Amino acid sequence: MAIFPQLEIPDTLAAGPGPGNTDLRVLQRFASAGVADHMQADVLRGMIECKLMLREVMGTANIHTFGVAGTGWSGLDCLFSAVLPGDSVVVFVNGTFSGIDGLTLRMKAATAEELAANPMDPQPASVRIVTVPHGQSVTGETVEAALAEHKPKWAAMAHWETGSGRTNDLRGFSDACQRHGAMGLVDAVSSLGVADFRIDDYPGVHGWASCPQKGICCLPLTYAPVSFSDRYVAELRRTGCRTFVHHPILEARHWGIIDGKDVEKGSYHRTHSAYAVAAFHEALRILLQQTVAGRARAYAFHEAALRDAVAAMGCKVTSDMTSLVVLNLPDTLKGREMELVQSCRAQGFGIWPTLSEPVQIRIGILNLLDRKAITDIVTRFAAAMTAMGADIDTARITERLEEHYQATVAAE
């Protein structure tokens, strides 16, 4: 059997919708953690401190707030685990990832017969998918109309949809859920740690899930933040759920959350990684040091600089997120989006296309919050477009960036 050489992965500029750029301090904590098992005292102390910091980051008094080992999909699977076959659900879809949320919920809510009829794409009668066209946001009016008509037990929506770069109406969603008695479930994978919000300000939402590698800026395989209200947990206790690994109550016990209280020592549920705990702990420390509000302001400021620069290159920006710019290329390059993306990635510049029609370009700034990083992104993107025949005045684009940043210096 051939033994392959060691895998060498070079540094790249990760300028997509996520995973983001992990802080070197987080990587250092990961690499320098001692060889310890999951029940070692410092690992357990780190988990307790993580759950307390996470409550501060999420802005909640929910006791059932902790991290699910894995990626954002692990957190979302935990969030949706309370949905049982036959449950009535309304799901709002306006892009690739909210679409996968919808598929997940159709699988959860399908009866045995409905699942067997179409195992990979079930169509349960109890689930309503409300589709909003690509590039548009889910509005409070859309949510209100659907919940008034269907009166579901559960309602689900992505806060920020990175498939199209759109922000959805969280206030309208929460208010409509309250008015119609639905338990709201929110996919906050792309907004937590980027936007300035407190989940307790949205009482119509009873379950939240995020991911480690975007706003939290941690290694992808650490912990996906989740938070559940007392009502969600009470319902779960009443009905149960068909999972052991992603059972919210069982997961919480390992984080020292038992019977709605913080306890000194939890009970075993899974084998946690000392390395992951150390990295997650440091990522939360950094975020709290910067403050959620401070980081949100930084994202808004630097996204505005990038948005202005690509618009000056003749691109049309259609997104309204602050960590991601989604754009249409100039007419002269229309239809060559994948060619441009592949060319950039070959040069170590990791931008992304959209994953659904129409094909657009996505440029992200996760943990790239300084003038040097934004200038590097703009310069590389301008060079790639120029190489494909676009007529771009790179010097003028650079001047616009300087004007953006100099205006802030003057204001300070």
Secondary structure in CASP SS format (residue, H / E / C, confidence):
PFRMAT SS
TARGET T0000
AUTHOR 0000-0000-0000
METHOD secondary structure of the structure
MODEL  1
M C 1.00
A C 1.00
I C 1.00
F C 1.00
P C 1.00
Q C 1.00
L C 1.00
E C 1.00
I C 1.00
P C 1.00
D C 1.00
T C 1.00
L E 1.00
A E 1.00
A C 1.00
G C 1.00
P C 1.00
G C 1.00
P C 1.00
G C 1.00
N C 1.00
T C 1.00
D C 1.00
L H 1.00
R H 1.00
V H 1.00
L H 1.00
Q H 1.00
R H 1.00
F H 1.00
A H 1.00
S H 1.00
A C 1.00
G C 1.00
V C 1.00
A C 1.00
D C 1.00
H C 1.00
M C 1.00
Q C 1.00
A H 1.00
D H 1.00
V H 1.00
L H 1.00
R H 1.00
G H 1.00
M H 1.00
I H 1.00
E H 1.00
C H 1.00
K H 1.00
L H 1.00
M H 1.00
L H 1.00
R H 1.00
E H 1.00
V H 1.00
M H 1.00
G C 1.00
T C 1.00
A C 1.00
N C 1.00
I C 1.00
H E 1.00
T E 1.00
F E 1.00
G E 1.00
V E 1.00
A E 1.00
G C 1.00
T C 1.00
G H 1.00
W H 1.00
S H 1.00
G H 1.00
L H 1.00
D H 1.00
C H 1.00
L H 1.00
F H 1.00
S H 1.00
A H 1.00
V C 1.00
L C 1.00
P C 1.00
G C 1.00
D C 1.00
S C 1.00
V E 1.00
V E 1.00
V E 1.00
F E 1.00
V E 1.00
N C 1.00
G C 1.00
T H 1.00
F H 1.00
S H 1.00
G H 1.00
I H 1.00
D H 1.00
G H 1.00
L H 1.00
T H 1.00
L H 1.00
R H 1.00
M H 1.00
K H 1.00
A H 1.00
A C 1.00
T C 1.00
A H 1.00
E H 1.00
E H 1.00
L H 1.00
A H 1.00
A H 1.00
N C 1.00
P C 1.00
M C 1.00
D C 1.00
P C 1.00
Q C 1.00
P C 1.00
A C 1.00
S C 1.00
V E 1.00
R E 1.00
I E 1.00
V E 1.00
T E 1.00
V C 1.00
P C 1.00
H C 1.00
G C 1.00
Q C 1.00
S C 1.00
V C 1.00
T C 1.00
G H 1.00
E H 1.00
T H 1.00
V H 1.00
E H 1.00
A H 1.00
A H 1.00
L H 1.00
A H 1.00
E H 1.00
H H 1.00
K C 1.00
P C 1.00
K C 1.00
W E 1.00
A E 1.00
A E 1.00
M E 1.00
A E 1.00
H C 1.00
W E 1.00
E E 1.00
T C 1.00
G C 1.00
S C 1.00
G C 1.00
R E 1.00
T E 1.00
N C 1.00
D C 1.00
L H 1.00
R H 1.00
G H 1.00
F H 1.00
S H 1.00
D H 1.00
A H 1.00
C H 1.00
Q H 1.00
R H 1.00
H H 1.00
G C 1.00
A C 1.00
M E 1.00
G E 1.00
L E 1.00
V E 1.00
D E 1.00
A C 1.00
V C 1.00
S C 1.00
S C 1.00
L E 1.00
G C 1.00
V C 1.00
A E 1.00
D C 1.00
F C 1.00
R C 1.00
I H 1.00
D H 1.00
D H 1.00
Y C 1.00
P C 1.00
G C 1.00
V E 1.00
H E 1.00
G E 1.00
W E 1.00
A E 1.00
S C 1.00
C C 1.00
P C 1.00
Q C 1.00
K C 1.00
G C 1.00
I C 1.00
C C 1.00
C C 1.00
L C 1.00
P C 1.00
L C 1.00
T C 1.00
Y E 1.00
A E 1.00
P E 1.00
V E 1.00
S E 1.00
F E 1.00
S C 1.00
D H 1.00
R H 1.00
Y H 1.00
V H 1.00
A H 1.00
E H 1.00
L H 1.00
R H 1.00
R H 1.00
T H 1.00
G C 1.00
C C 1.00
R C 1.00
T C 1.00
F C 1.00
V C 1.00
H C 1.00
H C 1.00
P H 1.00
I H 1.00
L H 1.00
E H 1.00
A H 1.00
R H 1.00
H H 1.00
W C 1.00
G C 1.00
I E 1.00
I E 1.00
D C 1.00
G C 1.00
K E 1.00
D E 1.00
V C 1.00
E C 1.00
K C 1.00
G C 1.00
S C 1.00
Y C 1.00
H C 1.00
R C 1.00
T C 1.00
H C 1.00
S C 1.00
A H 1.00
Y H 1.00
A H 1.00
V H 1.00
A H 1.00
A H 1.00
F H 1.00
H H 1.00
E H 1.00
A H 1.00
L H 1.00
R H 1.00
I H 1.00
L H 1.00
L H 1.00
Q H 1.00
Q H 1.00
T C 1.00
V H 1.00
A H 1.00
G H 1.00
R H 1.00
A H 1.00
R H 1.00
A H 1.00
Y H 1.00
A H 1.00
F H 1.00
H H 1.00
E H 1.00
A H 1.00
A H 1.00
L H 1.00
R H 1.00
D H 1.00
A H 1.00
V H 1.00
A H 1.00
A H 1.00
M C 1.00
G C 1.00
C C 1.00
K E 1.00
V E 1.00
T C 1.00
S C 1.00
D C 1.00
M C 1.00
T C 1.00
S C 1.00
L E 1.00
V E 1.00
V E 1.00
L E 1.00
N E 1.00
L C 1.00
P C 1.00
D H 1.00
T H 1.00
L H 1.00
K C 1.00
G C 1.00
R C 1.00
E H 1.00
M H 1.00
E H 1.00
L H 1.00
V H 1.00
Q H 1.00
S H 1.00
C H 1.00
R H 1.00
A H 1.00
Q C 1.00
G C 1.00
F E 1.00
G E 1.00
I C 1.00
W E 1.00
P E 1.00
T C 1.00
L C 1.00
S C 1.00
E C 1.00
P C 1.00
V C 1.00
Q C 1.00
I E 1.00
R E 1.00
I E 1.00
G E 1.00
I C 1.00
L C 1.00
N C 1.00
L C 1.00
L C 1.00
D C 1.00
R H 1.00
K H 1.00
A H 1.00
I H 1.00
T H 1.00
D H 1.00
I H 1.00
V H 1.00
T H 1.00
R H 1.00
F H 1.00
A H 1.00
A H 1.00
A H 1.00
M H 1.00
T H 1.00
A H 1.00
M C 1.00
G C 1.00
A C 1.00
D C 1.00
I C 1.00
D C 1.00
T H 1.00
A H 1.00
R H 1.00
I H 1.00
T H 1.00
E H 1.00
R H 1.00
L H 1.00
E H 1.00
E H 1.00
H H 1.00
Y H 1.00
Q H 1.00
A H 1.00
T H 1.00
V H 1.00
A H 1.00
A H 1.00
E C 1.00
END
